[in-house]
């Protein structure tokens, strides 16, 4: 039997050989769940998924949930939580949670709440399609594979399960609880395929940038949330933040998203003490940016 250390070199970065009963195959793509090693042999992915990759999967799971909540709130058009909004939000949370759990249980090792993986080594691991070699500048050798198993396909399966779960649970909610929510469902028919498209194109970029994206989304949504308040006075903003349940919940979610990004970076945990800072900064500086203040100063000057 030929040892893998004595295998002839394969062209390209991701072409390898599969061990057969009577030896080794020609150079080609590794099967799903395998990756080529330094000896050009396809080896099974049996490493435990690292914490950063778990955070990445958590971020990808939060995206459809945040989109669901946004369109449910947009359809509600109410300053307070209504019965309909609470039920639909809980329904979206259940859909995403069940989809995530089922998705993990369907991936190796089957039936366990852990994942075997091939570690991400470099950016090109996400885009093996663009690294198919052309030996002697003749015919291309197609070695496209999931080198970052299972981080690409598991997200796509998750979005599909979210789609299925929505079409199972929403009619039941409509029938049993008499809660109608057509607009959020129609919105999901657009944003779920859009998320699939974005993941297929930019999964590698998102993997390296998601902590910063989480921080940016939190801070931008925080600014938009406060800027939409009709009364921009210091007292009114503080009162609405603490006394109105819906506003308090939204602010807490924004803080959790900011904390998630900081923790995912894996260092400088002391920055968690600054999680409330964007909200505090906006409230204390709003008097310097309120257009009403500028109009008042202009009127006095005239």
C-alpha positions as CSV (number, residue, x, y, z in Angstrom):
1,X,0.0,0.0,0.0
2,X,1.4,3.4,-1.0
3,X,1.8,5.8,2.0
4,X,0.2,9.2,1.7
5,X,3.6,10.8,2.4
6,X,4.9,9.3,-0.9
7,X,2.1,10.5,-3.1
8,X,3.0,12.4,-6.2
9,X,2.3,16.1,-6.0
10,X,-1.1,17.3,-7.3
11,X,-1.4,20.6,-9.2
12,X,-3.2,23.5,-7.5
13,X,-4.0,24.2,-3.9
14,X,-7.1,22.0,-3.5
15,X,-6.6,19.0,-5.7
16,X,-6.0,15.7,-3.8
17,X,-6.2,12.0,-4.0
18,X,-8.8,9.7,-2.5
19,X,-7.7,6.4,-1.0
20,X,-9.3,3.4,-2.8
21,X,-9.2,-0.3,-2.1
22,X,-6.4,-0.9,-4.5
23,X,-4.4,2.3,-4.0
24,X,-5.0,6.0,-4.7
25,X,-7.2,7.9,-7.2
26,X,-6.0,10.5,-9.7
27,X,-5.8,14.1,-8.6
28,X,-9.2,15.6,-8.3
29,X,-11.7,17.3,-5.8
30,X,-12.0,15.9,-2.3
31,X,-15.5,14.6,-1.3
32,X,-17.7,16.7,1.0
33,X,-16.4,16.5,4.5
34,X,-12.8,16.0,3.3
35,X,-9.9,18.3,2.6
36,X,-6.5,17.8,1.0
37,X,-3.6,17.8,3.4
38,X,0.2,18.6,2.9
39,X,0.7,15.1,1.3
40,X,-2.0,15.7,-1.3
41,X,-4.3,13.1,0.3
42,X,-8.0,13.8,1.0
43,X,-8.5,13.5,4.8
44,X,-11.7,13.6,6.7
45,X,-12.6,16.8,8.6
46,X,-12.7,15.7,12.2
47,X,-11.6,18.9,14.1
48,X,-13.9,20.4,16.6
49,X,-15.4,23.7,15.4
50,X,-13.6,26.6,17.0
51,X,-15.3,29.3,19.0
52,X,-14.8,32.0,16.3
53,X,-16.6,29.8,13.8
54,X,-19.4,29.2,16.3
55,X,-19.8,33.0,16.6
56,X,-19.9,33.2,12.9
57,X,-22.7,30.7,12.6
58,X,-24.5,32.5,15.4
59,X,-24.3,35.8,13.5
60,X,-25.6,34.1,10.3
61,X,-28.5,32.7,12.4
62,X,-29.3,36.2,13.8
63,X,-29.6,37.8,10.4
64,X,-32.9,36.2,9.4
65,X,-34.2,36.7,13.0
66,X,-33.4,40.4,12.8
67,X,-35.0,40.7,9.4
68,X,-38.1,39.0,10.6
69,X,-38.4,41.3,13.6
70,X,-37.8,44.4,11.6
71,X,-40.6,43.6,9.1
72,X,-43.0,42.5,11.8
73,X,-42.4,45.8,13.7
74,X,-42.7,47.7,10.4
75,X,-46.1,46.0,9.8
76,X,-47.3,46.7,13.3
77,X,-46.8,50.5,13.2
78,X,-47.4,50.8,16.9
79,X,-45.4,52.5,19.7
80,X,-46.2,49.6,22.0
81,X,-46.0,45.8,21.7
82,X,-49.3,44.5,20.4
83,X,-50.6,41.0,20.8
84,X,-50.0,40.4,17.1
85,X,-46.4,41.6,17.1
86,X,-45.5,39.6,20.2
87,X,-47.0,36.4,18.8
88,X,-45.3,36.9,15.4
89,X,-42.0,37.8,17.0
90,X,-42.1,34.7,19.2
91,X,-43.0,32.6,16.2
92,X,-40.0,33.9,14.2
93,X,-37.7,33.2,17.2
94,X,-39.1,29.6,17.4
95,X,-38.7,29.1,13.6
96,X,-35.0,30.2,13.7
97,X,-34.2,28.3,16.8
98,X,-35.7,25.0,15.6
99,X,-34.0,25.5,12.2
100,X,-30.6,26.0,13.8
101,X,-30.9,23.0,16.1
102,X,-32.1,20.7,13.3
103,X,-29.4,22.0,11.0
104,X,-26.6,21.2,13.6
105,X,-28.1,17.7,14.3
106,X,-28.1,16.9,10.6
107,X,-24.3,17.6,10.2
108,X,-21.5,15.3,11.3
109,X,-21.5,14.0,13.9
110,X,-25.1,13.1,13.3
111,X,-27.5,13.6,16.2
112,X,-25.0,15.5,18.4
113,X,-24.9,19.2,19.3
114,X,-21.3,19.7,18.0
115,X,-19.8,20.0,14.6
116,X,-16.7,18.4,12.9
117,X,-15.0,20.8,10.6
118,X,-11.9,21.6,8.5
119,X,-10.3,24.7,9.9
120,X,-10.2,27.9,7.9
121,X,-6.6,28.6,7.0
122,X,-6.8,31.5,4.5
123,X,-9.3,33.6,2.6
124,X,-9.0,31.5,-0.6
125,X,-10.5,28.5,1.3
126,X,-13.9,30.1,0.8
127,X,-13.6,30.4,-3.0
128,X,-12.0,27.2,-4.3
129,X,-13.9,27.7,-7.5
130,X,-11.4,30.3,-8.6
131,X,-8.3,28.1,-7.9
132,X,-8.9,25.3,-10.3
133,X,-5.4,24.6,-11.9
134,X,-4.6,24.3,-15.6
135,X,-1.7,21.8,-15.9
136,X,0.6,22.6,-18.8
137,X,-1.9,25.4,-19.8
138,X,-4.2,22.7,-21.3
139,X,-7.4,21.3,-19.8
140,X,-8.5,22.7,-16.4
141,X,-8.6,20.4,-13.5
142,X,-11.8,21.1,-11.5
143,X,-11.1,20.7,-7.8
144,X,-13.9,22.9,-6.4
145,X,-14.9,21.7,-3.0
146,X,-16.0,23.0,0.4
147,X,-12.6,23.4,2.0
148,X,-14.2,25.1,5.0
149,X,-16.6,22.3,5.7
150,X,-19.3,22.8,6.9
151,X,-19.4,26.6,7.2
152,X,-20.7,27.2,3.7
153,X,-23.4,24.5,3.2
154,X,-24.7,24.5,6.7
155,X,-25.8,28.2,6.4
156,X,-27.6,27.4,3.1
157,X,-29.3,24.4,4.7
158,X,-30.2,26.7,7.7
159,X,-31.9,29.3,5.4
160,X,-33.8,26.5,3.6
161,X,-35.1,25.2,7.0
162,X,-36.1,28.7,8.0
163,X,-38.1,28.9,4.8
164,X,-39.8,25.5,5.6
165,X,-40.4,26.3,9.2
166,X,-42.1,29.6,8.3
167,X,-44.5,27.9,6.0
168,X,-45.3,25.4,8.6
169,X,-45.8,27.6,11.7
170,X,-47.3,30.8,10.3
171,X,-50.5,29.1,8.9
172,X,-50.9,27.3,12.3
173,X,-50.6,30.6,14.1
174,X,-53.1,32.1,11.7
175,X,-55.6,29.3,12.2
176,X,-55.2,28.6,16.0
177,X,-54.6,32.2,17.3
178,X,-56.2,34.1,14.5
179,X,-53.2,36.3,14.0
180,X,-52.7,37.5,10.4
181,X,-49.4,38.6,9.2
182,X,-49.1,38.5,5.4
183,X,-46.7,41.4,5.0
184,X,-43.9,39.9,7.1
185,X,-44.3,36.6,5.2
186,X,-44.1,38.4,1.8
187,X,-41.0,40.2,3.0
188,X,-39.4,36.9,4.0
189,X,-40.0,35.6,0.5
190,X,-37.6,38.3,-0.6
191,X,-35.0,38.6,2.1
192,X,-34.4,34.9,2.7
193,X,-33.3,34.3,-1.0
194,X,-31.4,37.6,-0.8
195,X,-29.5,36.3,2.3
196,X,-28.7,33.1,0.4
197,X,-27.4,35.1,-2.5
198,X,-25.2,37.3,-0.3
199,X,-23.9,34.3,1.5
200,X,-23.0,32.5,-1.7
201,X,-21.0,35.5,-2.9
202,X,-19.5,37.0,0.2
203,X,-19.3,34.2,2.8
204,X,-15.6,34.6,3.1
205,X,-15.8,38.4,3.6
206,X,-18.5,38.0,6.2
207,X,-16.5,35.4,8.1
208,X,-13.6,37.8,8.7
209,X,-15.8,40.9,9.1
210,X,-18.9,39.8,11.0
211,X,-17.7,41.1,14.4
212,X,-17.2,44.5,13.0
213,X,-20.5,44.2,11.1
214,X,-22.3,43.3,14.3
215,X,-20.8,46.4,16.0
216,X,-21.6,48.7,13.0
217,X,-25.2,47.4,12.8
218,X,-25.7,48.0,16.5
219,X,-24.4,51.5,16.4
220,X,-26.2,52.5,13.2
221,X,-29.6,51.0,14.3
222,X,-29.1,52.8,17.7
223,X,-28.7,56.2,16.0
224,X,-31.7,55.5,13.7
225,X,-33.9,54.4,16.6
226,X,-33.3,57.6,18.5
227,X,-33.4,59.9,15.5
228,X,-36.9,58.8,14.7
229,X,-38.2,60.1,18.0
230,X,-40.4,63.2,17.5
231,X,-39.3,64.7,20.8
232,X,-35.5,65.0,20.7
233,X,-35.1,66.6,24.1
234,X,-32.8,65.1,26.7
235,X,-35.7,64.4,29.2
236,X,-38.0,62.8,26.6
237,X,-35.3,60.5,25.2
238,X,-34.3,59.3,28.7
239,X,-38.0,58.7,29.7
240,X,-38.8,56.8,26.5
241,X,-35.7,54.7,26.9
242,X,-36.5,53.6,30.5
243,X,-40.2,53.8,30.8
244,X,-41.5,52.6,27.4
245,X,-41.2,48.8,27.3
246,X,-40.8,48.5,23.5
247,X,-38.0,51.1,23.4
248,X,-36.2,49.5,26.3
249,X,-36.3,46.1,24.7
250,X,-35.0,47.5,21.3
251,X,-32.2,49.3,23.1
252,X,-31.2,46.1,25.0
253,X,-31.1,44.1,21.8
254,X,-28.9,46.7,20.2
255,X,-26.6,46.5,23.3
256,X,-26.5,42.7,23.1
257,X,-25.6,42.9,19.4
258,X,-22.8,45.3,20.2
259,X,-21.5,43.0,23.0
260,X,-21.7,40.0,20.6
261,X,-19.4,41.7,18.2
262,X,-16.9,42.7,20.9
263,X,-16.9,39.1,22.4
264,X,-16.5,37.6,18.9
265,X,-13.3,39.6,18.4
266,X,-11.8,37.5,21.3
267,X,-9.9,40.3,23.0
268,X,-10.3,43.6,24.8
269,X,-13.3,42.3,26.9
270,X,-12.9,45.5,29.0
271,X,-14.7,47.3,26.0
272,X,-17.9,45.6,27.2
273,X,-18.2,48.4,29.7
274,X,-18.7,50.8,26.8
275,X,-21.7,48.9,25.4
276,X,-24.2,51.6,26.6
277,X,-21.9,54.4,25.4
278,X,-23.6,54.9,21.9
279,X,-27.0,55.5,23.5
280,X,-25.6,57.7,26.3
281,X,-23.6,59.7,23.7
282,X,-26.6,60.3,21.5
283,X,-28.8,61.4,24.4
284,X,-26.2,63.8,25.9
285,X,-25.2,65.3,22.5
286,X,-28.7,65.5,20.9
287,X,-29.1,69.2,21.9
288,X,-26.1,70.1,19.7
289,X,-27.6,68.3,16.6
290,X,-31.3,69.0,16.9
291,X,-32.4,71.1,13.9
292,X,-34.8,72.9,16.2
293,X,-31.9,74.3,18.2
294,X,-30.3,75.7,15.0
295,X,-33.6,77.3,14.0
296,X,-33.9,78.9,17.4
297,X,-30.3,80.3,17.2
298,X,-30.9,81.6,13.7
299,X,-34.1,83.4,14.8
300,X,-32.3,85.0,17.6
301,X,-29.6,86.2,15.3
302,X,-32.1,87.8,13.0
